[in-house]
């Protein structure tokens, strides 16, 4: 097998790191007093790996007792990392890719698990992977790249989670939990300076207000010049400011009753993300305007980190988030508990973005959008050690969003054409669910679950007046076309409606061969709701709904711990079958202002199968190593569509599924040793993502090769003060995080953040 120069460098870096860790460990062990070794041998005790508690099934359980594929990071693991947001948590789990699509403010998440996900900015497109924080599901991609502020636990649930998390968790769920307020005074403050003039300050403090009342307050501030330079504007082109404040009140008025109220406010001010134009010789932007890529895969600027867009870089993009969560937990006695969760989320965003990424105004958009969701959930939980445990619940969802889109088009013949469109969509959904375990014996356990979901959506689309100008200024138009006169414009007097219902079952059987070894077999179904197109150019695309998609997952897995609980090894093999898989197609729309539109269709079946392994080992009391491995074989099985926009459907099963690399793996090591008055801590992690497509049509100019991201840190802690030096993406990978084709016109993309170094000071109390 031939190896690339980059692979050789990666292996060399790993070898050096491993050698250094081994040498350090050997020195530490040689220096340890012999008496301590004898004492440990005599006692026969071992600290072993810390048990990981998860709430993946909406009840508190040990990770090793859950018969499904879950990876998790606890508070002690997170304290050693320098994660910025949800993207950094992806490394902890196999077959997971998380990127920022750079298509809007506040971070627009492209989250894929086992090759299943969504990379679209429109809020009409439901996520395929759920992001949940403190038991509240976030229903849009914008804002789902949650900052790593006061995160106490991260759980990555792989495979469809239709029973407990409902619709739009087809690929899985990323479940985040924050710490609870405490009566005693506790807190943490971290200040960080890193590359690109990045300053970050985070803090959280918790204390008691009265005997049964505790309060937690958190805050964060981040400012950065970003890693993209705008050559046209001759200044950094990705500057941002982020600030957040939050509070949580915990009341325990009586024994068994707990009431929690929390509120979070976040505001991001940033330059519109700087995309990169990539063109083929036959694309309009190259053949007609002279903006040509110097060679395949290279942006027109010649450098992935240099932009030539002409939009202002003045922090004019805004993303504001307000979130409130209320919880009531009441212990009924006899192992029964009832919970109620109220969630409220509101976002408001505005951005004028240069999508053409050229020194001219060829295609810009102004996209102010508003989103509001309200969720209500009630659960009855039976725990205890009896043969039957379960969770029974009901769920209500209500959301509404509006976007007032304005297009600035300079490639349609006139110097400037502007068109406007307003889209408002609502969703109401209710569900009832059950999942229970029954132990026939101490070894044999059956899990049965099911969820019934009913969704109702509405959509109304209205195009505005089209203005055509003789110059690039928006004044003195030479032609005005009101919606009623413009050919192809959409005028709707009332919204269209559609509804769907789905039952998503789950069955698993697990057997504990010993106290530390369990195997399981699982069948589960996921469901992603149908809907209406969010950026149509024709009336048919605006009014015709697309149907839901379903996914059946068949899985065999095991959970194990051995060597006196010093080694934890979990794994699974799976086969997932897609039905009515939703696909987004860019198609011609003759006679409309843009000449194109994006449609979602139910055109394909797919089969995804693979293997996952997750390992953690405590080599010594100071040295812990770990890693994971994911293999994925993802293929379309039945897909006929007009993928080339010729009007003739073709067999499209030859296409490779987006963001589905065949191999992903991760290797990490953590070492701690007492040095002088404090503790020295070394951490290193290498994450590998195999070659994969990021565009629907597998554009070779936007194809990602193998990527290897190496992060490392050195910390020294004295009492409650820790000083750290860290590096992220130390091998300087520059793969694309987003790629989009506008067929025969141009393509755009955005690169991964380059190598960065930083220093941090953390104070706990």
Phi, psi and omega per residue, in radians:
X1 nan 2.207 -3.135
X2 -1.415 2.571 -3.136
X3 -2.128 2.441 3.102
X4 -1.316 2.852 3.102
X5 -1.062 -0.630 3.137
X6 -1.139 -0.705 3.118
X7 -1.103 -0.688 3.109
X8 -1.080 -0.745 3.129
X9 -1.104 -0.677 3.123
X10 -1.098 -0.833 3.141
X11 -1.102 -0.649 3.099
X12 -1.115 -0.753 3.125
X13 -1.096 -0.713 3.106
X14 -1.111 -0.748 -3.123
X15 -1.091 -0.747 3.127
X16 -1.116 -0.765 -3.133
X17 -1.101 -0.778 -3.128
X18 -1.110 -0.721 3.125
X19 -1.095 -0.736 3.137
X20 -1.116 -0.755 3.129
X21 -1.119 -0.743 -3.130
X22 -1.109 -0.745 3.138
X23 -1.113 -0.747 3.116
X24 -1.093 -0.739 -3.137
X25 -1.134 -0.732 3.137
X26 -1.083 -0.719 3.124
X27 -1.114 -0.731 -3.126
X28 -1.114 -0.733 -3.122
X29 -1.200 -0.636 3.121
X30 -1.152 -0.563 -3.107
X31 -1.427 -0.280 -3.104
X32 -1.180 2.464 3.139
X33 -1.103 2.395 3.137
X34 -1.083 -0.573 -3.123
X35 -1.076 -0.632 -3.139
X36 -1.158 -0.685 3.116
X37 -1.097 -0.755 -3.126
X38 -1.128 -0.680 -3.120
X39 -1.131 -0.729 3.133
X40 -1.156 -0.695 3.133
X41 -1.129 -0.712 -3.131
X42 -1.155 -0.695 -3.070
X43 -1.311 -0.476 -3.110
X44 1.208 0.243 -3.114
X45 -1.581 2.706 3.080
X46 -2.599 2.380 -3.120
X47 -1.138 -0.717 3.130
X48 1.173 3.116 -3.134
X49 -1.321 2.520 3.105
X50 -1.222 2.329 3.097
X51 -1.132 2.452 -3.137
X52 -1.836 2.086 3.124
X53 -1.667 2.295 -3.129
X54 -2.223 2.791 3.066
X55 -2.157 0.537 -3.063
X56 -1.050 -0.473 3.139
X57 -1.891 0.456 3.058
X58 1.091 0.524 2.988
X59 -2.720 2.734 -3.056
X60 -1.377 2.170 -3.112
X61 -2.546 2.800 2.966
X62 -1.363 2.378 -3.138
X63 -0.879 -0.674 -3.040
X64 -1.298 -0.163 3.132
X65 -1.690 -0.082 -3.054
X66 -1.624 2.156 -3.058
X67 -1.564 1.099 3.028
X68 -2.842 2.993 -3.041
X69 -1.468 1.935 -3.132
X70 -2.413 2.391 2.920
X71 -2.042 2.580 -3.060
X72 -2.571 2.601 3.003
X73 -2.122 2.216 3.108
X74 -1.614 -3.097 -3.072
X75 -1.073 -0.696 -3.117
X76 -1.183 -0.636 3.076
X77 -1.161 -0.772 -3.083
X78 -1.153 -0.539 -3.117
X79 -1.140 -0.406 -3.108
X80 -1.568 -0.114 -3.045
X81 -1.806 2.894 3.111
X82 -2.181 0.961 -3.112
X83 -1.264 2.476 3.092
X84 -1.641 -0.748 -3.128
X85 -2.752 -2.921 -3.049
X86 -0.995 -0.518 -3.129
X87 -0.986 -0.661 -3.080
X88 -1.249 -0.332 3.130
X89 -1.347 -0.260 -3.060
X90 -1.057 -0.539 -3.078
X91 -1.077 -0.401 -3.056
X92 -1.304 -0.067 -3.035
X93 -2.425 2.461 3.092
X94 -1.283 2.729 3.061
X95 1.038 0.638 3.133
X96 -2.218 2.283 3.029
X97 -2.216 2.279 3.077
X98 -2.345 2.203 3.138
X99 -2.420 2.835 2.986
X100 -1.669 2.138 -3.091
X101 -1.302 -0.184 3.122
X102 1.022 0.509 -3.121
X103 -1.881 0.243 3.129
X104 -3.102 3.055 -3.117
X105 -1.438 2.771 3.023
X106 1.412 0.006 -3.127
X107 1.553 1.851 3.116
X108 -1.810 1.951 -2.960
X109 -1.396 2.389 2.886
X110 -1.996 1.715 -3.056
X111 -1.934 2.122 -3.133
X112 -2.204 2.297 3.036
X113 -2.204 2.184 -3.104
X114 0.965 0.643 3.101
X115 1.371 0.191 -3.093
X116 -2.042 2.190 3.128
X117 3.081 -2.988 -3.110
X118 -2.420 2.416 3.103
X119 -2.237 0.827 -3.093
X120 -2.099 2.481 -3.106
X121 -1.383 -0.407 -3.034
X122 -1.181 2.369 3.136
X123 -1.349 -0.147 3.023
X124 -1.283 -0.330 -3.141
X125 -1.609 1.954 -3.124
X126 -1.210 2.500 3.050
X127 -1.087 2.685 3.038
X128 -1.790 -0.224 3.032
X129 -2.140 2.209 -3.103
X130 -1.459 2.401 2.972
X131 -1.907 2.139 -3.056
X132 -2.167 2.265 3.065
X133 -2.188 2.167 -3.129
X134 0.870 0.786 3.063
X135 1.295 0.200 3.114
X136 -2.010 2.157 -3.121
X137 -1.412 2.346 3.084
X138 -1.645 2.141 -2.958
X139 -1.621 0.173 -3.130
X140 -2.444 2.740 3.134
X141 -1.299 -0.601 3.115
X142 -1.143 2.285 3.138
X143 1.438 -0.010 -3.127
X144 -1.404 -0.180 3.040
X145 -1.441 1.192 -3.025
X146 -1.065 2.406 3.113
X147 -1.209 2.624 -3.091
X148 -1.460 1.107 -3.127
X149 -1.876 2.113 3.058
X150 0.953 0.631 3.080
X151 -1.505 2.175 -3.063
X152 -1.739 -0.406 -3.102
X153 -2.775 2.433 3.082
X154 -2.173 2.217 3.101
X155 -2.164 2.252 3.085
X156 -1.946 1.936 -3.118
X157 -1.731 2.048 -3.065
X158 -1.735 2.428 -3.098
X159 1.648 2.863 -3.057
X160 -1.055 2.391 -3.115
X161 -2.106 0.776 -3.025
X162 -1.155 -0.469 -3.052
X163 -1.230 -0.935 -3.024
X164 -1.662 -0.483 -3.096
X165 -1.906 -0.139 2.972
X166 1.360 -2.677 -3.066
X167 -1.119 2.738 3.043
X168 1.135 0.468 2.970
X169 -2.169 0.691 -3.054
X170 -1.097 -0.782 -3.125
X171 -1.456 -0.463 -3.116
X172 2.611 -2.884 -3.078
X173 -2.472 2.438 2.918
X174 -1.871 1.951 -3.009
X175 -1.865 2.041 -3.122
X176 -1.946 2.400 3.096
X177 -2.248 2.412 3.105
X178 -1.815 2.844 -3.094
X179 -1.212 2.736 3.095
X180 -1.620 2.674 3.024
X181 -1.081 2.603 -3.140
X182 -2.149 2.690 3.109
X183 -1.227 -0.691 3.124
X184 -1.359 2.688 -3.135
X185 -1.283 2.028 3.091
X186 -2.417 2.769 3.111
X187 -3.135 3.018 3.115
X188 -2.654 2.417 3.061
X189 -2.285 2.337 3.095
X190 -2.306 2.233 3.032
X191 -2.007 2.350 -3.044
X192 -2.349 2.425 2.934
X193 -2.172 2.318 -3.124
X194 -2.530 -3.105 -3.049
X195 -0.950 2.789 3.119
X196 1.130 0.615 3.115
X197 0.917 0.838 -3.114
X198 -1.721 2.134 3.086
X199 -2.053 2.338 -3.106
X200 -2.410 2.299 3.099
X201 -2.327 2.195 3.127
X202 -2.320 2.547 3.118
X203 -2.705 2.618 3.049
X204 -2.550 2.395 3.124
X205 -2.409 2.459 -3.107
X206 -2.322 2.465 -3.109
X207 -2.841 2.883 3.129
X208 -1.577 2.387 3.047
X209 -1.666 -0.551 3.101
X210 -2.700 -3.112 -3.041
X211 -1.011 -0.659 -3.082
X212 -2.063 0.409 -3.110
X213 -2.349 2.186 3.098
X214 -2.223 2.594 -3.087
X215 -2.265 2.420 3.032
X216 -2.165 2.308 3.121
X217 -2.173 2.352 3.132
X218 -2.311 2.721 3.108
X219 -2.738 2.762 3.138
X220 -2.701 2.605 3.048
X221 -2.524 2.342 3.132
X222 -2.468 2.354 3.043
X223 -2.384 2.482 -3.071
X224 -2.683 2.595 3.003
X225 -1.456 -0.179 3.129
X226 1.316 2.979 -3.004
X227 -1.890 0.201 3.093
X228 -1.966 2.286 3.061
X229 -1.809 2.270 3.128
X230 -1.642 1.898 -3.074
X231 -1.260 -0.567 3.125
X232 -1.153 -0.711 3.139
X233 -1.585 -0.177 3.132
X234 0.988 0.859 3.104
X235 -2.855 2.855 3.045
X236 -0.956 2.430 -2.995
X237 -2.035 0.318 -3.139
X238 -2.513 0.730 -3.127
X239 -1.230 2.607 -3.134
X240 -2.694 2.649 2.973
X241 -2.260 2.317 3.102
X242 -2.265 2.361 3.066
X243 -2.465 2.535 -3.089
X244 -2.568 2.565 3.035
X245 -2.492 2.461 -3.127
X246 -2.591 2.763 3.115
X247 -2.573 2.543 3.075
X248 -2.384 2.273 3.133
X249 -1.931 2.247 -3.136
X250 -2.061 2.121 3.138
X251 -2.052 2.365 3.048
X252 -2.211 1.301 -3.023
X253 -1.164 -0.412 3.117
X254 -2.650 2.912 -3.133
X255 -1.113 2.228 3.118
X256 1.586 -0.165 -3.137
X257 -1.959 2.242 3.140
X258 -2.345 2.239 -3.138
X259 -2.147 2.252 -3.114
X260 -2.193 2.317 3.090
X261 -2.271 2.224 -3.130
X262 -2.369 2.671 3.108
X263 -2.499 2.394 3.111
X264 -2.314 2.391 3.058
X265 -2.234 2.273 3.126
X266 -2.335 2.499 3.092
X267 -2.402 2.218 3.056
X268 -2.026 2.225 3.001
X269 -2.036 2.152 -3.033
X270 -2.629 2.807 2.906
X271 -1.170 2.531 2.994
X272 -0.966 2.377 -3.114
X273 -0.928 2.455 -3.079
X274 -1.633 1.827 3.123
X275 -1.539 2.908 -3.121
X276 -2.055 2.209 3.086
X277 -1.432 2.281 3.091
X278 -2.236 2.154 -3.040
X279 -2.241 2.638 2.978
X280 -1.693 2.791 3.132
X281 -0.988 -0.502 -3.104
X282 -1.532 -0.136 3.134
X283 -1.236 2.612 -3.115
X284 -1.023 -0.740 -3.083
X285 -1.149 -0.440 3.082
X286 -1.532 -0.966 -3.054
X287 -1.190 -0.619 -3.050
X288 -1.686 -0.467 -3.049
X289 -2.133 -0.106 3.066
X290 1.417 0.202 3.102
X291 -1.647 1.586 -2.990
X292 -2.028 2.448 3.026
X293 -1.166 2.327 -3.133
X294 -1.082 -0.480 3.026
X295 -2.806 2.868 -3.064
X296 -0.975 2.348 3.096
X297 1.458 -0.031 -3.114
X298 -1.869 2.319 3.134
X299 -1.185 2.874 -3.082
X300 -1.114 -0.377 3.098
X301 -1.324 -0.312 -3.087
X302 1.525 -0.111 -3.081
X303 -2.533 2.251 -3.104
X304 -1.106 -0.383 -3.098
X305 -1.855 0.294 3.061
X306 -2.183 2.179 3.126
X307 -1.814 2.628 3.053
X308 -2.142 0.314 3.123
X309 -1.136 2.706 -3.071
X310 -1.813 0.068 3.135
X311 -1.265 2.634 3.119
X312 -1.070 2.531 3.056
X313 -2.016 1.380 -2.963
X314 -2.292 0.428 -3.121
X315 0.976 0.638 -3.100
X316 -1.440 -0.230 3.121
X317 -1.425 2.435 -3.088
X318 -2.282 2.511 2.976
X319 -2.472 2.028 -3.125
X320 -2.028 2.323 -3.111
X321 -2.237 2.314 3.004
X322 -2.242 2.227 -3.094
X323 -2.375 2.294 3.061
X324 -2.169 2.409 -3.134
X325 -2.328 2.264 3.050
X326 -2.133 2.350 -3.128
X327 -2.336 2.487 3.001
X328 -2.253 2.163 3.042
X329 -2.037 2.238 3.122
X330 -2.325 2.154 3.127
X331 -1.450 1.976 -3.123
X332 -1.436 -0.162 -3.050
X333 1.498 2.828 3.141
X334 1.106 0.600 3.120
X335 1.227 0.227 3.119
X336 -1.831 2.482 3.130
X337 -2.513 2.462 3.086
X338 -2.033 2.442 -3.126
X339 -2.286 2.546 3.014
X340 -2.322 2.302 -3.121
X341 -2.224 2.165 3.043
X342 -1.939 2.227 3.127
X343 -2.169 2.387 3.102
X344 -2.341 2.239 3.131
X345 -2.391 2.296 3.105
X346 -2.357 2.282 3.070
X347 -2.237 2.612 3.112
X348 -2.436 2.173 -3.051
X349 -2.396 2.691 3.067
X350 -2.595 2.457 -3.131
X351 -2.838 2.383 2.965
X352 -1.953 1.896 -2.944
X353 -2.031 2.450 3.110
X354 -1.604 1.691 -3.126
X355 -1.444 -0.443 -3.130
X356 -1.306 -0.454 3.047
X357 1.049 0.623 3.079
X358 -2.111 2.947 3.103
X359 -1.257 0.032 3.092
X360 -2.019 2.845 3.048
X361 -1.561 1.561 3.118
X362 -1.714 -0.722 3.036
X363 -2.700 1.793 3.030
X364 -2.033 2.772 3.049
X365 -2.380 2.567 2.965
X366 -1.949 2.110 -2.935
X367 -2.289 1.161 3.009
X368 -1.241 2.341 -3.081
X369 -2.509 2.587 3.120
X370 -2.255 2.444 -3.127
X371 -2.372 2.453 3.057
X372 -2.517 2.305 3.066
X373 -2.345 2.542 3.059
X374 -2.301 2.247 3.117
X375 -2.188 2.512 3.040
X376 -2.273 2.278 3.135
X377 -2.456 2.372 3.067
X378 -2.232 2.430 -3.088
X379 -2.345 2.485 2.923
X380 -1.977 2.121 -3.048
X381 -2.068 2.310 3.002
X382 -2.011 2.059 3.117
X383 -1.888 -2.448 3.116
X384 1.514 -3.044 -3.061
X385 -1.839 0.126 -3.129
X386 -1.235 3.084 -3.092
X387 -1.185 -0.447 -3.071
X388 -2.003 2.195 2.968
X389 -2.312 2.593 -3.100
X390 -2.825 2.944 2.932
X391 -2.326 2.279 -3.127
X392 -2.166 2.250 -3.025
X393 -2.596 2.911 3.027
X394 -2.312 2.613 -2.993
X395 -2.506 2.358 3.071
X396 -2.186 2.387 -3.130
X397 -2.276 2.386 3.089
X398 -2.498 2.087 -3.134
X399 -2.411 2.730 3.125
X400 -2.636 2.403 3.044
X401 -2.505 2.643 3.109
X402 -2.371 2.365 3.035
X403 -2.204 2.332 3.081
X404 -1.928 1.510 -3.015
X405 -1.487 2.407 3.026
X406 -2.297 2.222 3.141
X407 -1.768 2.434 3.013
X408 -2.033 1.914 -2.969
X409 -2.062 2.151 -3.140
X410 -2.045 0.107 -3.116
X411 -1.899 0.183 -3.048
X412 -1.678 0.155 3.108
X413 2.074 -0.940 3.103
X414 -1.384 2.784 3.075
X415 -0.961 -0.669 -3.131
X416 -2.693 2.305 3.015
X417 -2.198 2.312 3.072
X418 -2.075 2.423 3.061
X419 -2.375 2.650 -3.080
X420 -2.248 2.653 3.106
X421 -2.638 2.351 3.067
X422 -1.994 2.223 3.126
X423 -2.159 2.255 3.035
X424 -2.221 2.222 3.126
X425 -2.281 2.531 3.079
X426 -2.229 2.662 3.075
X427 -2.390 2.276 2.982
X428 -2.161 2.310 -3.074
X429 -2.514 2.475 2.999
X430 -2.352 2.670 -3.076
X431 -2.641 2.662 2.970
X432 -2.254 2.409 -3.051
X433 -2.490 2.794 3.099
X434 -2.617 2.412 2.957
X435 -2.549 2.195 -3.086
X436 -2.404 2.668 3.058
X437 -1.946 2.425 3.017
X438 -2.266 2.132 3.128
X439 -1.624 1.936 3.056
X440 -1.228 -0.679 3.045
X441 -2.446 3.140 3.082
X442 -1.117 -0.351 -3.099
X443 -1.742 -0.620 -2.968
X444 -1.799 2.185 -3.094
X445 -2.331 2.327 3.074
X446 -1.898 2.322 3.079
X447 -2.051 2.218 3.083
X448 -2.194 2.405 3.116
X449 -2.652 2.812 3.091
X450 -2.908 2.663 3.120
X451 -2.471 2.315 3.034
X452 -1.855 2.216 -3.098
X453 -2.197 2.367 3.024
X454 -2.176 2.189 -3.128
X455 -2.034 2.503 3.046
X456 -2.374 2.159 -3.109
X457 -2.162 2.601 3.021
X458 -2.250 2.715 3.117
X459 -2.639 2.366 3.033
X460 -2.338 2.293 -3.081
X461 -2.230 2.313 3.060
X462 -2.439 2.183 3.078
X463 -1.439 2.588 3.092
X464 -1.688 -2.983 -3.120
X465 -1.210 2.460 3.048
X466 -1.669 2.234 3.095
X467 -2.001 2.393 3.060
X468 -2.094 2.217 -3.051
X469 -1.996 2.628 3.104
X470 -1.469 -0.200 3.066
X471 -2.327 -3.133 3.131
X472 -1.403 -0.025 3.099
X473 -1.531 2.502 3.133
X474 -1.522 1.127 3.047
X475 -2.694 2.666 -3.123
X476 0.958 1.079 3.135
X477 -1.108 2.555 3.124
X478 -1.589 -0.231 3.094
X479 -2.698 2.357 3.133
X480 -2.197 2.198 -3.136
X481 -2.116 1.748 3.057
X482 -1.089 2.772 -3.083
X483 -0.945 -0.645 -3.096
X484 -1.235 -0.331 -3.124
X485 -1.778 -0.374 -3.072
X486 -1.344 2.184 3.138
X487 -1.101 2.227 3.070
X488 1.517 -0.097 -3.137
X489 -1.196 2.678 -3.081
X490 -1.750 2.159 3.061
X491 -2.274 2.025 -3.120
X492 -2.145 2.221 3.134
X493 -1.411 -0.490 -3.133
X494 -2.590 2.773 -3.084
X495 -1.257 2.665 2.957
X496 -1.550 2.735 -3.059
X497 -2.322 2.652 3.036
X498 -2.737 2.688 3.128
X499 -2.504 2.697 -3.126
X500 -2.524 2.683 3.050
X501 -2.331 2.587 -3.112
X502 -2.668 2.499 3.009
X503 -1.935 2.212 -3.108
X504 -2.061 1.847 -3.110
X505 -1.594 2.952 3.058
X506 -2.641 2.372 3.069
X507 -2.431 2.296 3.027
X508 -2.519 2.647 3.108
X509 -2.286 2.191 -3.113
X510 -2.182 2.654 3.140
X511 -2.405 2.185 3.080
X512 -1.582 1.832 3.134
X513 -1.227 -0.636 3.011
X514 -2.460 -3.088 3.085
X515 -1.128 -0.330 -3.024
X516 -2.044 0.010 -3.100
X517 -2.308 2.146 -3.138
X518 -2.329 2.447 3.012
X519 -2.125 2.717 -3.117
X520 -2.608 2.739 2.984
X521 -2.166 2.393 -2.988
X522 -2.426 2.417 2.895
X523 -2.238 2.226 3.133
X524 -2.510 2.745 -3.119
X525 -2.175 2.433 3.049
X526 -1.997 2.781 -3.040
X527 -2.557 2.192 3.015
X528 -1.987 2.274 -2.971
X529 -1.124 2.713 2.961
X530 -1.321 -3.092 -3.120
X531 3.124 -2.899 3.127
X532 -2.097 2.586 3.116
X533 -1.064 2.447 -3.055
X534 -1.696 -0.274 3.064
X535 -2.409 1.152 -3.141
X536 -1.408 2.757 3.015
X537 -2.040 -0.161 3.138
X538 -2.230 2.720 -3.111
X539 -1.106 -0.641 -3.134
X540 -1.114 -0.687 3.116
X541 -1.222 -0.498 -3.120
X542 -1.367 -0.488 -2.992
X543 -1.877 -0.328 -3.103
X544 -1.564 2.053 3.139
X545 -1.355 2.726 2.939
X546 -1.793 2.731 -2.984
X547 -1.581 2.884 3.069
X548 -1.148 2.859 2.985
X549 -2.053 2.618 3.095
X550 -2.226 2.725 -3.102
X551 -2.485 2.188 3.070
X552 -1.806 2.271 -3.099
X553 -2.010 2.169 3.067
X554 -1.997 2.165 -2.942
X555 -2.467 2.414 2.979
X556 -2.110 2.285 -3.071
X557 -2.584 3.011 3.099
X558 -2.516 2.683 3.012
X559 -2.239 2.341 -3.095
X560 -2.625 2.577 2.959
X561 -2.382 2.438 -3.112
X562 -2.684 -3.084 -3.066
X563 0.933 0.986 3.098
X564 1.007 0.741 3.126
X565 1.085 0.388 3.101
X566 -1.584 -0.234 -3.131
X567 -2.240 2.269 3.068
X568 -2.129 2.124 -3.131
X569 -2.291 2.078 3.109
X570 -2.157 2.622 -3.137
X571 -2.810 2.922 3.139
X572 -2.783 2.643 2.890
X573 -2.066 2.515 -3.033
X574 -2.533 2.731 3.012
X575 -2.379 2.148 -3.121
X576 -2.124 2.329 -3.100
X577 -2.063 2.085 -3.126
X578 -1.588 2.464 3.030
X579 -2.275 2.359 -3.127
X580 0.989 0.726 -3.109
X581 -1.023 2.202 -3.132
X582 -1.323 2.329 3.127
X583 -2.267 2.415 3.080
X584 -1.673 2.194 -3.132
X585 -2.106 2.365 2.975
X586 -1.596 2.040 -3.027
X587 -2.262 2.730 3.100
X588 -1.153 2.586 3.048
X589 -2.397 1.333 -3.059
X590 -1.023 2.481 3.095
X591 1.495 -0.010 3.105
X592 -1.766 2.983 -3.035
X593 -1.136 -0.674 -3.133
X594 -1.637 -0.350 -3.113
X595 1.375 0.007 -3.111
X596 -2.555 2.880 3.011
X597 -2.692 2.822 3.103
X598 -1.866 2.212 3.136
X599 -2.137 2.513 3.001
X600 -1.791 2.222 -3.124
X601 -2.231 2.745 3.007
X602 -1.752 1.609 -2.945
X603 -2.118 -0.041 -2.942
X604 -2.570 2.745 2.873
X605 -1.995 2.650 -3.114
X606 -2.549 2.768 3.103
X607 -2.298 2.230 -3.135
X608 -2.217 2.213 -3.130
X609 -2.440 2.681 -3.099
X610 -3.111 -3.016 -3.097
X611 -2.343 2.516 3.099
X612 -2.398 2.384 3.062
X613 -2.304 2.489 -3.124
X614 -2.418 2.102 -3.019
X615 -2.212 2.391 2.950
X616 -2.390 2.312 -3.099
X617 -2.425 2.270 3.036
X618 -1.635 1.714 -3.074
X619 -1.185 -0.806 3.024
X620 -2.410 3.139 3.123
X621 -1.083 -0.403 -3.105
X622 -1.834 -0.312 -3.039
X623 -2.023 2.136 3.068
X624 -2.173 2.303 3.073
X625 -2.114 2.777 -3.139
X626 -2.857 3.099 3.112
X627 3.012 3.006 3.052
X628 -2.566 2.804 -3.105
X629 -2.442 2.287 3.093
X630 -2.256 2.304 3.038
X631 -2.085 2.345 -3.088
X632 -2.428 2.247 3.036
X633 -2.068 1.814 -3.040
X634 -2.036 2.177 -3.082
X635 -2.499 2.482 2.923
X636 -1.239 2.464 3.140
X637 -1.951 -0.538 -3.137
X638 -2.644 1.758 -3.023
X639 -2.553 1.884 3.077
X640 -2.131 2.137 -3.111
X641 -2.817 2.876 3.118
X642 -1.496 1.197 -2.992
X643 -1.270 -0.382 -3.121
X644 -1.773 0.130 3.068
X645 1.026 0.707 3.121
X646 -1.785 -0.136 -3.050
X647 1.588 -0.051 -3.124
X648 -2.081 2.006 3.086
X649 -1.144 2.539 3.117
X650 -2.319 2.839 3.044
X651 -1.259 1.995 -3.031
X652 -1.859 0.297 -3.097
X653 -1.214 -0.192 3.101
X654 -1.298 -0.313 3.133
X655 -1.166 2.550 3.048
X656 -1.609 2.448 -3.122
X657 -1.192 2.393 -3.102
X658 -1.139 2.571 3.007
X659 0.908 0.767 3.136
X660 -2.269 1.170 3.128
X661 -1.107 2.524 -3.134
X662 -1.140 -0.640 -3.101
X663 -2.234 2.364 2.865
X664 -2.334 2.492 3.048
X665 -2.674 2.836 -3.076
X666 -2.552 2.354 3.072
X667 -2.212 2.292 -3.117
X668 -2.461 2.683 3.103
X669 -2.512 2.496 3.126
X670 -2.374 2.252 -3.092
X671 -2.312 2.356 3.098
X672 -2.273 2.458 3.129
X673 -2.711 2.429 3.108
X674 -1.236 2.159 3.116
X675 -2.314 2.032 -3.120
X676 1.061 -2.366 -3.091
X677 -1.442 -0.024 -3.061
X678 -2.365 -2.834 -3.087
X679 -2.114 2.255 3.058
X680 -1.629 2.299 -3.112
X681 -2.216 2.216 3.101
X682 -2.061 2.315 3.127
X683 -2.381 2.390 3.086
X684 -2.517 2.531 -3.133
X685 -2.605 2.260 3.087
X686 -2.045 2.159 -3.096
X687 -2.044 2.262 -3.093
X688 -2.023 2.321 3.016
X689 -2.144 2.152 -3.116
X690 -1.274 2.973 3.116
X691 -0.977 2.476 -3.133
X692 -2.827 2.780 3.093
X693 -1.516 2.583 3.039
X694 -2.156 0.004 3.049
X695 -2.063 2.650 -3.099
X696 -1.046 -0.719 -3.102
X697 -1.560 0.195 3.088
X698 1.022 0.777 3.115
X699 -1.000 2.057 -3.090
X700 -1.132 -0.396 3.106
X701 -1.274 -0.256 -3.133
X702 -2.099 0.379 -3.131
X703 -1.504 2.387 3.101
X704 -1.617 2.307 2.961
X705 -1.467 -2.947 3.104
X706 -1.082 2.466 3.124
X707 -2.244 2.427 3.109
X708 -2.281 2.043 -3.130
X709 -1.938 2.082 -3.125
X710 -1.926 2.140 3.042
X711 -2.037 2.542 3.126
X712 -2.686 2.720 3.104
X713 -2.648 2.646 3.013
X714 -2.203 2.200 -3.111
X715 -2.278 2.614 3.050
X716 -2.302 2.189 -3.047
X717 -2.075 2.184 3.029
X718 -2.069 2.045 -3.078
X719 0.965 -1.982 -3.081
X720 -1.855 0.209 -3.117
X721 -1.981 2.284 3.141
X722 -2.245 2.279 3.070
X723 -1.959 2.278 -3.026
X724 -2.311 2.549 2.945
X725 -2.137 2.293 -3.055
X726 -2.448 2.767 3.044
X727 -2.306 2.476 3.123
X728 -2.187 2.456 -3.080
X729 0.885 0.924 -3.025
X730 -1.178 -0.309 3.066
X731 -1.569 0.027 3.006
X732 1.043 0.866 3.058
X733 -1.218 2.495 -3.103
X734 -2.262 0.567 3.141
X735 -1.100 2.806 3.132
X736 -1.322 2.416 3.040
X737 -1.720 -0.310 3.081
X738 -2.631 2.552 3.029
X739 -2.593 2.388 -3.106
X740 -2.461 2.339 3.126
X741 -1.757 2.222 2.836
X742 -1.865 1.699 -2.881
X743 -0.908 2.237 3.074
X744 1.184 0.100 3.110
X745 -1.944 -1.073 3.043
X746 -3.029 3.025 3.028
X747 -2.268 2.684 3.065
X748 -2.304 2.772 -3.076
X749 -2.693 3.001 3.065
X750 -2.493 2.437 -3.075
X751 -1.586 2.783 3.020
X752 -1.131 2.606 3.096
X753 -1.058 2.371 -3.091
X754 -1.351 -3.036 3.130
X755 -0.967 2.426 3.119
X756 -2.478 2.528 3.100
X757 -2.120 2.672 -3.140
X758 -2.778 2.893 3.056
X759 -2.301 2.452 -3.083
X760 -2.385 2.562 3.019
X761 -2.138 2.179 -3.117
X762 -2.076 2.261 3.114
X763 -2.140 2.160 3.071
X764 -1.987 2.733 3.105
X765 -2.706 nan nan
